[in-house]
Amino acid sequence: MKRVIPQDSWPETWRYSYPYDLEEIYGEPRCYGYAYAYQNRRRHTLRMVQEVLPQGATILDVAAAQGNFSLSLAELGYEVTWNDLRADLADYVRMKHERGIVHYSPGNAFELGFHGQFDCVLITEIIEHVAHPDDFLKKTAEMVKPGGYVVMSTPNGAYFINDLPKFSDCPDPSVFESQQFKPNSDGHIFLLWPDEIEPLGAAAGLVLEKHECFTNPLTTGHVKCEALLKLLPEKAVWLSEKATDLLPAAIKNRLTAGSCSRFRKP
């Protein structure tokens, strides 16, 4: 993935995206917790794909923003379609593209005629921004071939410092429609709990194959751990993640901020 150099002439969306690239792929974090958490989420998500799909499989990356997952998957040998509502970001992603096959299809993914077209659809950190996550997952499933996959990452609602509502506890999600599609954590509406993932997938006609929770309070820099992350060697941080992964599920689910799920379409 090529490194880009910011220019004064860049459009606003490019200038907005570049600081995230500094944290996510260029190794220049302002917030160590964000950078570690992103690396961890990226590792889990890419592994979820690689475990089941051979090189050459087709993947749609929905709401892919600056394309870091799209480009990483292309470099791993997949045929990737980048998608985002912000069409002008496509040229930003093209500047970073170094190798592999990437197609560009900006717009509303559900209106682009992708019915049953992909071996996998990737939805990373999106579902928590929509008022109707059940409908969103159903529409996502429609774009997958039979026997294909949906790989989803989303914050873990069971994390002990989460104070957002549980989707299954909300009698009328339509009240949140005016708040949906906002960026970053300010736009989170619901956070899905581990016990909601499987039934949500089943309602969309999907079978949950794998669900993982990860990223402990140290790795995220929460509960005043950000200062520690600046001092600790990277190896120590990842050892803490390995230790967290050995905990019983009931405890790990409360101590981890992120999650990744893989669904199969029968």
VEXTILUM-711860 format. One record per residue (C-alpha): residue in three letters; x, y, z. Coordinates in steps of 0.5 Angstrom, whole numbers, padded with zeros to 4 digits, always signed. Each point is the difference from the previous one (the first is absolute). Layout:
BEGIN
ALAXYZ/...
//
This chain:
BEGIN
MET+0000+0000+0000/LYS+0003+0007-0002/ARG+0001+0005+0005/VAL-0003+0007-0003/ILE+0002+0007+0002/PRO-0005+0005+0002/GLN-0001+0006-0005/ASP-0004+0006+0001/SER-0004-0001-0006/TRP-0003-0006+0003/PRO-0008+0000+0001/GLU-0002+0000+0007/THR-0002-0008+0000/TRP+0007-0001-0001/ARG+0003+0004+0005/TYR-0005-0003+0005/SER+0003-0007-0002/TYR+0007+0001+0000/PRO+0001+0001+0008/TYR-0004-0007+0000/ASP+0005-0003-0004/LEU+0006+0003+0004/GLU-0003-0004+0006/GLU-0002-0006-0004/ILE+0005-0002-0005/TYR+0006+0005+0000/GLY+0002-0001+0007/GLU-0001+0007+0003/PRO-0005+0000+0005/ARG-0003+0005+0004/CYS-0004-0004+0004/TYR+0004-0007+0002/GLY-0007-0003+0002/TYR-0003+0001-0007/ALA+0006-0002-0004/TYR+0001-0007+0004/ALA-0008-0001+0000/TYR+0000+0001-0007/GLN+0006-0005-0001/ASN-0004-0005+0004/ARG-0006+0001-0004/ARG+0003-0001-0007/ARG+0004-0006+0002/HIS-0006-0004+0003/THR-0004+0003-0006/LEU+0005-0002-0006/ARG+0001-0007+0004/MET-0008-0001-0001/VAL+0000+0001-0007/GLN+0007-0004-0001/GLU-0003-0006+0004/VAL-0005-0002-0005/LEU+0001+0004-0007/PRO+0006-0002-0005/GLN+0004+0006-0004/GLY-0004+0002-0006/ALA-0007+0000+0004/THR-0004+0006-0001/ILE-0001+0005+0006/LEU-0005+0006+0001/ASP+0003+0005+0005/VAL-0006+0004+0002/ALA+0001+0007+0003/ALA+0007-0001-0001/ALA+0002+0007+0001/GLN+0008+0001-0001/GLY+0000-0007-0003/ASN+0005-0003+0005/PHE-0004-0006+0001/SER-0001+0000-0008/LEU+0007+0001-0002/SER+0003-0005+0005/LEU-0005-0006-0002/ALA+0002+0002-0007/GLU+0008-0001+0002/LEU-0002-0007+0002/GLY-0003-0002-0006/TYR-0007+0001+0000/GLU-0004+0004-0005/VAL-0003+0006+0004/THR-0006+0005-0002/TRP+0001+0006+0004/ASN-0007+0004+0002/ASP-0001+0006+0004/LEU-0006+0005-0001/ARG+0006+0006+0000/ALA+0002-0001-0008/ASP+0006+0005+0001/LEU+0003-0005+0004/ALA+0001-0005-0005/ASP+0006+0004-0003/TYR+0003+0001+0007/VAL+0000-0008+0000/ARG+0003-0001-0007/MET+0006+0005+0002/LYS+0002-0006+0006/HIS-0002-0006-0005/GLU+0007-0003-0001/ARG-0002-0007-0002/GLY-0006-0005-0001/ILE-0007+0001-0003/VAL-0004+0005+0002/HIS-0007+0002-0003/TYR-0003+0007+0002/SER-0008+0000+0001/PRO-0002+0007+0004/GLY-0007+0001+0002/ASN-0005-0004+0004/ALA+0002-0007+0000/PHE-0007-0003+0000/GLU-0002+0004-0006/LEU+0006-0002-0004/GLY-0003-0007-0003/PHE+0005-0004+0004/HIS-0005-0006+0001/GLY+0003-0006+0002/GLN+0007+0002-0004/PHE+0005-0001+0006/ASP+0004-0005+0003/CYS+0000+0004+0006/VAL-0003+0007+0003/LEU+0004+0004+0005/ILE-0003+0004+0005/THR+0005+0003+0005/GLU-0003+0005+0005/ILE-0006+0002-0004/ILE-0006-0004+0003/GLU+0000+0004+0007/HIS-0001+0006-0004/VAL-0007-0002-0003/ALA-0007+0000+0003/HIS-0002-0006-0003/PRO+0006-0005+0001/ASP-0004-0006-0002/ASP-0003+0003-0006/PHE+0008+0002-0002/LEU+0002-0007+0001/LYS-0005-0003-0004/LYS+0001+0005-0006/THR+0008-0002+0001/ALA-0002-0007+0000/GLU-0004+0001-0007/MET+0007+0002-0003/VAL+0004-0007+0001/LYS+0000-0006-0004/PRO-0003-0006+0003/GLY+0005-0003+0004/GLY+0004+0006+0001/TYR+0001+0004+0006/VAL-0001+0007+0004/VAL+0005+0002+0004/MET-0002+0005+0005/SER+0004+0004+0006/THR-0003+0005+0005/PRO+0001+0002+0007/ASN-0002-0005+0005/GLY-0006+0002+0004/ALA+0002-0004+0006/TYR+0006+0004+0001/PHE+0000+0002+0007/ILE+0000+0008-0001/ASN-0005+0000-0006/ASP-0006+0004+0002/LEU-0004-0001-0007/PRO-0007-0003+0000/LYS+0000-0008-0002/PHE-0004+0000-0007/SER-0004-0006+0002/ASP-0003+0004+0006/CYS-0002+0006-0004/PRO-0007-0001-0002/ASP+0000+0005-0006/PRO+0006+0002-0003/SER-0003+0005-0005/VAL+0001+0005+0005/PHE+0007+0000-0001/GLU+0000+0001-0008/SER+0001+0007+0001/GLN+0007-0002+0003/GLN+0003-0005-0004/PHE+0006+0000-0005/LYS+0004+0005+0004/PRO+0007-0001+0000/ASN+0005-0003+0006/SER-0003-0002+0007/ASP-0004+0006+0000/GLY-0005-0003-0005/HIS+0000-0007+0004/ILE-0008-0001+0001/PHE+0000-0008+0003/LEU+0006-0004+0002/LEU-0001-0007-0002/TRP+0001-0005+0006/PRO+0003-0007-0001/ASP-0007-0004+0001/GLU-0003+0005-0005/ILE+0004-0002-0006/GLU-0002-0007-0002/PRO-0008+0002+0000/LEU+0002+0006-0004/GLY+0003-0004-0005/ALA-0005-0006+0000/ALA-0006+0006-0001/ALA+0005+0002-0007/GLY+0000-0007-0002/LEU+0007-0001+0002/VAL+0004-0005+0004/LEU+0005+0002+0006/GLU+0006-0004-0001/LYS+0005+0004+0004/HIS-0001+0006+0005/GLU+0006+0003+0004/CYS+0001+0005+0005/PHE+0007+0004+0001/THR+0004+0006+0002/ASN+0000+0001+0008/PRO+0000+0006+0004/LEU+0008+0001-0001/THR+0000-0001-0007/THR-0006+0005-0001/GLY+0004+0005+0004/HIS-0007+0000+0005/VAL+0000+0001+0007/LYS+0006+0005+0000/CYS+0004-0005-0004/GLU+0002+0004-0006/ALA+0006+0003+0004/LEU+0003-0007+0001/LEU-0001-0002-0007/LYS+0005+0006-0001/LEU+0005-0004+0004/LEU-0001-0007+0000/PRO+0004-0004-0006/GLU-0005-0003-0005/LYS+0001-0007+0001/ALA-0002+0001+0007/VAL-0007+0003-0002/TRP-0001-0006-0005/LEU+0002-0005+0006/SER-0006+0004+0004/GLU-0005-0002-0006/LYS+0002-0007+0000/ALA-0001-0001+0007/THR-0007+0004-0001/ASP-0001-0005-0005/LEU+0001-0006+0005/LEU-0006+0002+0005/PRO-0007-0003+0000/ALA-0004+0003-0005/ALA-0005+0003+0005/ILE+0006+0004+0003/LYS+0003+0002-0007/ASN-0006+0002-0003/ARG+0000+0006+0006/LEU+0007+0001-0001/THR+0000+0001-0007/ALA-0002+0006-0004/GLY+0000-0003-0007/SER-0003-0006-0004/CYS+0000-0003-0007/SER-0005-0005-0003/ARG+0000-0004-0006/PHE-0007-0003-0003/ARG-0001-0005-0005/LYS-0005+0001-0005/PRO-0003-0007-0001/
//
